[in-house]
Amino acid sequence: MKFAHATSTLRFALAIALAAVALSLRLLLVPVIGMQLPFLSMMPVTGLAAWVLGAGPAVVTALAGYG
């Protein structure tokens, strides 16, 4: 299911929302898994963004997760 027909604003907003959800989940899991592999939660989300939203939003997701 691709969002090719969606506006670019919507696709980039969804990319930022995906990054926010992944970062929130990562912060909730810090007491359980510690600080090892801090970007592990961003890998699947960036892949999902690339597959569903496209390359541009995937880059935004990766950059948002880095910061």
Phi and psi restraints in degrees (value plus and minus 20) as a CYANA .aco file:
   2 LYS   PHI    -122.5   -82.5
   2 LYS   PSI     131.0   171.0
   3 PHE   PHI    -121.6   -81.6
   3 PHE   PSI      23.0    63.0
   4 ALA   PHI     -85.5   -45.5
   4 ALA   PSI     -51.9   -11.9
   5 HIS   PHI    -100.8   -60.8
   5 HIS   PSI     -32.7     7.3
   6 ALA   PHI     -94.2   -54.2
   6 ALA   PSI     134.5   174.5
   7 THR   PHI     -87.5   -47.5
   7 THR   PSI     135.7   175.7
   8 SER   PHI     -85.8   -45.8
   8 SER   PSI     -51.5   -11.5
   9 THR   PHI     -82.6   -42.6
   9 THR   PSI     -62.9   -22.9
  10 LEU   PHI     -85.4   -45.4
  10 LEU   PSI     -62.7   -22.7
  11 ARG   PHI     -83.3   -43.3
  11 ARG   PSI     -61.8   -21.8
  12 PHE   PHI     -91.7   -51.7
  12 PHE   PSI     -53.8   -13.8
  13 ALA   PHI     -85.8   -45.8
  13 ALA   PSI     -60.1   -20.1
  14 LEU   PHI     -85.0   -45.0
  14 LEU   PSI     -56.0   -16.0
  15 ALA   PHI     -83.5   -43.5
  15 ALA   PSI     -62.7   -22.7
  16 ILE   PHI     -87.7   -47.7
  16 ILE   PSI     -58.1   -18.1
  17 ALA   PHI     -84.4   -44.4
  17 ALA   PSI     -60.6   -20.6
  18 LEU   PHI     -81.3   -41.3
  18 LEU   PSI     -62.3   -22.3
  19 ALA   PHI     -84.3   -44.3
  19 ALA   PSI     -60.2   -20.2
  20 ALA   PHI     -84.7   -44.7
  20 ALA   PSI     -60.6   -20.6
  21 VAL   PHI     -85.1   -45.1
  21 VAL   PSI     -63.3   -23.3
  22 ALA   PHI     -85.1   -45.1
  22 ALA   PSI     -61.2   -21.2
  23 LEU   PHI     -87.6   -47.6
  23 LEU   PSI     -58.2   -18.2
  24 SER   PHI     -84.1   -44.1
  24 SER   PSI     -63.0   -23.0
  25 LEU   PHI     -82.6   -42.6
  25 LEU   PSI     -60.4   -20.4
  26 ARG   PHI     -83.6   -43.6
  26 ARG   PSI     -61.7   -21.7
  27 LEU   PHI     -86.3   -46.3
  27 LEU   PSI     -53.3   -13.3
  28 LEU   PHI     -89.9   -49.9
  28 LEU   PSI     -48.2    -8.2
  29 LEU   PHI    -111.0   -71.0
  29 LEU   PSI     -23.6    16.4
  30 VAL   PHI     -77.0   -37.0
  30 VAL   PSI     -62.8   -22.8
  31 PRO   PHI     -83.3   -43.3
  31 PRO   PSI     -45.3    -5.3
  32 VAL   PHI    -106.8   -66.8
  32 VAL   PSI     -69.2   -29.2
  33 ILE   PHI    -127.2   -87.2
  33 ILE   PSI     -23.8    16.2
  34 GLY   PHI      55.3    95.3
  34 GLY   PSI    -179.7  -139.7
  35 MET   PHI    -120.7   -80.7
  35 MET   PSI      -6.9    33.1
  36 GLN   PHI     -90.6   -50.6
  36 GLN   PSI     123.9   163.9
  37 LEU   PHI      29.5    69.5
  37 LEU   PSI      46.1    86.1
  38 PRO   PHI     -86.1   -46.1
  38 PRO   PSI     -43.0    -3.0
  39 PHE   PHI    -121.6   -81.6
  39 PHE   PSI      -8.4    31.6
  40 LEU   PHI     -82.2   -42.2
  40 LEU   PSI     -55.2   -15.2
  41 SER   PHI     -92.7   -52.7
  41 SER   PSI     -40.2    -0.2
  42 MET   PHI    -104.0   -64.0
  42 MET   PSI     -42.9    -2.9
  43 MET   PHI     -81.5   -41.5
  43 MET   PSI     -72.5   -32.5
  44 PRO   PHI     -86.6   -46.6
  44 PRO   PSI     -53.6   -13.6
  45 VAL   PHI     -88.8   -48.8
  45 VAL   PSI     -59.4   -19.4
  46 THR   PHI     -86.5   -46.5
  46 THR   PSI     -59.9   -19.9
  47 GLY   PHI     -83.5   -43.5
  47 GLY   PSI     -61.4   -21.4
  48 LEU   PHI     -83.9   -43.9
  48 LEU   PSI     -61.6   -21.6
  49 ALA   PHI     -84.6   -44.6
  49 ALA   PSI     -59.1   -19.1
  50 ALA   PHI     -86.0   -46.0
  50 ALA   PSI     -60.5   -20.5
  51 TRP   PHI     -91.3   -51.3
  51 TRP   PSI     -64.4   -24.4
  52 VAL   PHI    -110.8   -70.8
  52 VAL   PSI     -61.3   -21.3
  53 LEU   PHI    -120.3   -80.3
  53 LEU   PSI     -45.6    -5.6
  54 GLY   PHI      96.8   136.8
  54 GLY   PSI     157.2   197.2
  55 ALA   PHI     -90.6   -50.6
  55 ALA   PSI     -62.6   -22.6
  56 GLY   PHI     -80.8   -40.8
  56 GLY   PSI     -72.6   -32.6
  57 PRO   PHI     -82.1   -42.1
  57 PRO   PSI     -49.1    -9.1
  58 ALA   PHI     -86.7   -46.7
  58 ALA   PSI     -58.7   -18.7
  59 VAL   PHI     -84.3   -44.3
  59 VAL   PSI     -61.9   -21.9
  60 VAL   PHI     -82.9   -42.9
  60 VAL   PSI     -60.5   -20.5
  61 THR   PHI     -82.3   -42.3
  61 THR   PSI     -64.4   -24.4
  62 ALA   PHI     -84.4   -44.4
  62 ALA   PSI     -62.7   -22.7
  63 LEU   PHI     -89.2   -49.2
  63 LEU   PSI     -58.3   -18.3
  64 ALA   PHI     -86.0   -46.0
  64 ALA   PSI     -55.4   -15.4
  65 GLY   PHI     -94.0   -54.0
  65 GLY   PSI     -43.6    -3.6
  66 TYR   PHI     -93.1   -53.1
  66 TYR   PSI     -55.0   -15.0
